[in-house]
Amino acid sequence: MAGNSEPLSPRAKLAVTAGRAAAAVSKAAGRGSGSVIGGKVALRLDPDLLGRLAQHLDVILVSATNGKTTTTRLIAEALRAAGPVVSNALGANMPAGITSALAGGSDARYGVIEVDEKYLAGVARDTEPKAIALLNLSRDQLDRAAETRMLAEKWREGLTGTKAIVIANADDPLIVWAASSSPNVVWVAAGQEWKDDAWSCPSCGGVLQRPGDDWVCGECGFRRPVPSWALNGDYVLDPHGAAWPIHLQLPGRANKANAATSAAVAAAFGVPPQVALERMYQVQAVAGRYDVVTFQERQMRLLLAKNPAGWLETFSLIDPPPTPVILSVNARGADGTDTSWLWDVDYTRLAGHPICVIGDRKLDLAVRLEVAGLDFRVCADVDEAVRISPPGRIETIANYTAFQDLRRRVGN
């Protein structure tokens, strides 16, 4: 357990107070939660504030392209069995948002922190985490975050020699490459459905061979490590071979994988798998994701999919045809302004669904669906899309800012 911290300095206290004031003003003005602007103000006044706020905590960092918000929530729920937790539960995952979250955790024992992939190494340096969970890496916002192999290399360099326990997905070659520089790694067989970013060896560039669930580079021998934890259907297998049932209210195989990783993290802090997994059942939705809402007397399930790997996982959990589907895509700053990734998504999986398309970039998406040979309607907004959708619960899939737009409109 982390030791008791020194009291905050007057400068740090001033920074925290000023950050809270800025956040309150931003929230009152209707500009969101205010956590980001509050953190920016606080860090401007005390650039070392993040480290000061983390010093009394056992910090767990969670990073990935997909699933980090949900996994952060699951880990936080599991660790509450062992003590109070502070977490950036709403997903503000850059240093300013993380600072705001930790400023409210003076009485916490654990800090469970989601970290944007680009900032992982820096946040790890500032917070001295006890554990780091690495889930997956795939293409996402290439105009901002850079190519996946470059990102894996930055992680590898930043985590070299870390004192943290690294809990990492053995099935993602990029994650294995990034984590292999760490002296203490717990490998989890969490699976990898999306493989299109991991066919070449991150170590030498050779072609990876993928016999069954295994993978190995035929040129340099870089290979899948032997996992000590594994997702096996509806069970988590622990290092002793015991199988623990997964009961989640969150849908899909990807969330079972998130639960398996979360159980491994919790075990590192003394929380048994049975206790951890039972606590995870309490999570019904994560920042609005998977929520079922009523709008215009219709039920809508809200699903977030930000990149090709995320869309692939989402397609696997929606109800079968003829369930109506609404797709919404934006390309604002927080999404990445390049929509070429739409061509990497296999939209033919939506065949048989009545589809409506909305969002800032609905015409880009319409062209992609036309090429895929799907029937769809382009609509002005969600109101029209809901109005013309046939009966049944509507599966609504959106990327990041489109998802936030939907939540505001449908009242969630």
N, C-alpha and C positions, 0 to 999 in steps of 0.2 A: 504494500500500500504506500502511496506517496506520503511524504512527511508533511507536518504542519508547515504552512508557509509563513514567511515574514509578513507582517501587516503591510498593506499597500502604502507606498510613499504618498506624500501630499500631491505630488505631480500626477501619480497614477489615479488617485481618488478624484482629482479634478478632471482628468481625462474621462473617467467612467461617468461622472456626473454630467459633463458636457455632452458626451455621446448619448446618454439617455434623454437629455433635453432635446437634442437634435432629432432623435428618433420620434419623440412625442410630437414635435412640431410637424414632422413629415407625415406621421400617421393621421394627425388631426386634419391635415390638408388633403387627405385621401390619396396619398402617394404610396400606398403599401404599408408594410409593417414598420418601416423606418430602420430596420436592423442594419442595412448596408450603409446608409448615410451616417447613422449613429456610430458605427464602427470606424468609418473613415475619419470622422471628427476626433474620436478618441485616439486613434493611431497617429493622427497629425500632432496631437498634444503630447503623446508618449509613444514613440515608435517601438518601444520594447514592451508595450502593454500586454500583448498576446502571451508572451512568455511568463510575465508576472502573474497573469490570471490563471495560467495552467500549472503553476509550480506546486500547488497543494493537491492536484488531481492525479489519479491514474488515468492517463489519456489513451483513448483508443481512436485511431484514425481509420477511416474507411474511404477507399477511392476505387474508381472503376469508370468505364464508359456508361454502363447500364447497371441499375440496381442498387446504387450506393445510398440513395435516400431511404429506400425500403429496408436495406440491410442495417443501416444506422438505427432505424427505428426498432428493428427486431433485437439488435444487440442491446440497445438501451432498455427495452422491456425486460430482457433476460437478466441484465446486471442489476436491475432494481431489486432482485431477490437478495442481493448482497450489500446494498447501500444506495444512498441518494445519487441520482444521475443528473447531469446537465448536458444538453445536447442541442445542436442546431436543427431541430426537428422539421423546420419548414424549408430546409434545403439551401439556405444562404451559405454557400460553401467556399467562398473566397475569404482571404484574411479579414476583411472588414466585417463580414457577416459572422465569422467564427468568433471574432473578438466580442461582438455584441452578445452572442450566445453565452460565452464564458463569463461575461460581466454579471450575469444573473445567477452564477453558480457558486457563490461563496461558501455555501453549506454542503456542497456536493462532495462525494468521494470519487466518482467516476466522471470523466468527460468523454462522451461518445460523439465524435466529430466527423461529419461528412466533409471531404475535401475535394475540390475540383482537381482534375488530373494534373493540370498545368502547375498547380501550387503545392503539390504533395511534398516535394523535397523541402521547400522553404518552411512550410508549416511544421513538418517533422523536426526540422532544426530548431524552431522556436519553442515547440511544446514538449520536446523530449518524451515522446509517447512510450507507453509500456507495451502496446501492441499496435500493429498495422494490418488491416485486412485489405487484400488486393483481389478483386473479383474477376475482371476481364478488361481487355482493351480492344476496341474496334474503331473504324473510321467514324468521326463525328466532328462537325465544325472544322473541316480541314483548313478553312481560311483563318482560323484562330488558334487551334490547338496543335497544329502540325501533324505530320504523318505518324502513324502508330509506332513504327519501329524507332523513330526519333524519340517519341515520348517514353517508350520502354527503356531506351538508353539513358534518358535523363533520370528516370526512377532508379535504374541500376546504379548510376553514379551517386545519386543523392542518398541512397540507402546503404551504400557500402559501409560495412562495419557498424551499422546501427545496433544499439543495445535492445531495441524492441524485439518482441516476438513477432514475426511476420507470418500471418495466416494467409495462404495464397492458393489460388486455383491451379491444381496440377494439370488440368486439361487444356489450359490456354498457353501455348508456347511463348507468347509475348510476356505474360505474367511470370512464367517460370524464369525467363531470361532476366526480367527486372528484379525478381526476388532472390536470384541465385547469388548475388553479391552479399547477402545478409547471412550472418553466422548462425542464426537461430530461426529456421523456417518450419512451420507446420503445414504440410501439404494436404489439401482437401480435394477429393475428386468430385467437383461440383458440376462437371459437364460443360460442353461448349457446342451449342447448336449452330451458331454462326461461325463458319470457318474461313470465310473468304478473305480475311485479313491475316491469316496465319498458315499459309501454304509454304512459305519460304522460311528457312531457318534464321532466326534472329541473331544467331551466333556467327554463322559463316555465309549465309545467303543461299545455301543449297536447298534443294527441294525436300520438304518433309514427307516422310512416308507415314501413312495413317492406317495401320492394320487394326481393325476393330476400334476399340476405345483408346488404343495406344497411339503414340506418335514418336518418331525418331528421325534424326537427320542421317541420311545414308553417307554423307561426306565427312562430317566432323564428329558424329556420335552423340551430339546434343539430344537428350531424350526426356520423355515424361518421367518425372520422379515417382517413386512409390508413395502413394498417399497413405496417411494414417487415419484420416476421416474420409467418409464417402457418402454421397447421396445414392441410395439404392431404392428406386421406386418411391414408396411413401414412407421410407425409413431413413434415419441417419445411422450409419455404422461408425462407432467410436473406435479408438485405437486398440481396445481390448476385444473387438469383434462383436460387441453387443449391439443389437438393433433397437433403435428408439423411434416410436411412431411419430410422424409429423402430422399435426392437426392444425391447419391454418384456415383462417377466414379469407385470406388473400388467394386469388386463383393462380393456376398455372405452374408448370414445371420450374420456371425460372425462380419463383418465390420459394419453392422447396429447396432449390440450390442456395438461395439466400439464407434460408433457415439452417441449412447444414453448416455453412460458413459461420453463421452467428452462434451456433451451438459450440463450434470449435473455439471461437473467441471467448465465450462465456466460461468454458471449461478451463481456459488459461488463468481465469481469475477465481477458480474454485466453485463455480456454479455447475452442478451436475446436469447432464443432458436432459434428463427427465424434467427437472425443474425449469430449465431454460426453455424447452420446447412448449411446456404447458403455459408459460407466461407469454410466449409469442402468439398464442391463440387469441389473446386480447386485442391484437391489432386488426382492425376492420378495414381501415383505409389509411393512406399515407399522403398527406398534403392534398387531399381530394382525389387521388388516384384510386381507381376501383369503386368509387362512390356510385351508388344508384340514386338518382334524383328524379323528381317529378317536374315536368315542364310541359305546359300546354296539355295537361292531363295525360301525358305520355311518360313512361319510365325510360330513363336514359342511363346507361352505364358509361362513366367517364374513364377513358384509358389514355395513358400518355405513351407516345412512341416517338423518340427524337432522332433516330438514325436507323440504318438498315437492320442492324442486329435487333434493335428494340421492336421494330415493326414485325420482324419474323416471329419473335416470342409472342407478341400481342395477337397475331393471327391465330396462334395455336390455342388461345384461350377463349376466343369469342364463341358465342352460340352458333350452331350450324345454320346453313341456309334453310328457309328463306328469311332469316333474321335480317332486318334492315340495318344498314351501316351508314354512318356519316363520317367522312374524312375531312380533316381541316389542317392545312399547312400554311404557315407563315414563314418569312425569311427576314426577320428583324435581327438586331444585333445579338440578342441572347440566343437566337436559333442558329446563327451563322447565315450569311447572306447568299451562299452558294447552294442552289437546289439540285445540283447535278446528282446528288445522292439518291434522288427519287428513282433513278434508272437502275440502281443496285437492289431495289426492293422487288421481291417476287409478288406482284399484285395479283397474279393469276390465282393465288390462294383464296381470293375473294369471289371467285366465280360462283354464280348462283345467288349471291346476296344482292338485294336492291341497294344501290349505292347513291348517296348524295355527296357532292363535293363543295366545300366552302373554304373560306380563309383568304388571306392576302394573295397567295400564290395558287389559287384554285385552277387557273388556266394551265399553269405548269403541270399540276397534278392531272388535269383532264387529258392533256396530251399523253402523259405516261399511261393512263388507264386506257385510252383509245388504242395505243400501240399494243397493250396487253390483251385487247379484244374483249374488254368488259363493257357491260351496259351500265350507264350512270347518268345522273342529272347534275348539272352545275346550278347551284342555288345562290341567291344573293346573300343569305345569312342563315343562321341556325333556325330562326323562326320559320322560314320557308321550307327548310330541309325537313324539319319535324312535321310540318303541316302536310307535306306530300308523301311522307314515308308510310309504307303499308303497316298494318297492325303488328303488334308485338313490341317487346322491349328493344330499344334502339342501342346498338353498340356504337359509341362515339369515340373515334381515335384521332388524336391531335398531337402535333409537336408542341414544343415548350410554350411559346407565347400564345399560340392558338388555343392551347389547353387553358391558359389563364383567362383568355377572352371568354371561352365557353363557361368557365366557372362563374365569372362575373355575370354573364347573361342569364344563366339558368338558375342563379340564386344559391350557389354552393360556394 
